[in-house]
Amino acid sequence: MLADERREAILRAVESQGSITVKELAEEMGVSAVTLRQDVRELAGRGLLTRVHGG
């Protein structure tokens, strides 16, 4: 899965579920948590989502 596809999938998951953990995303998408954290940081930096630390 390409980075842009992953990021779109993250945004869809957040939109449909309201919130989701990196662990849940990693399990659903079959991608490492490290990769997803980088994607979430990128999306948050662009103002597309809000990160919440620790739950």
Long-range contacts (C-beta under 8 A, 24 or more apart in sequence): 1-29, 1-31, 3-39, 6-31, 6-35, 6-36, 6-39, 7-39, 7-42, 7-43, 10-36, 10-39, 10-40, 10-43, 10-49, 11-43, 11-48, 11-49, 14-49, 19-52, 21-55
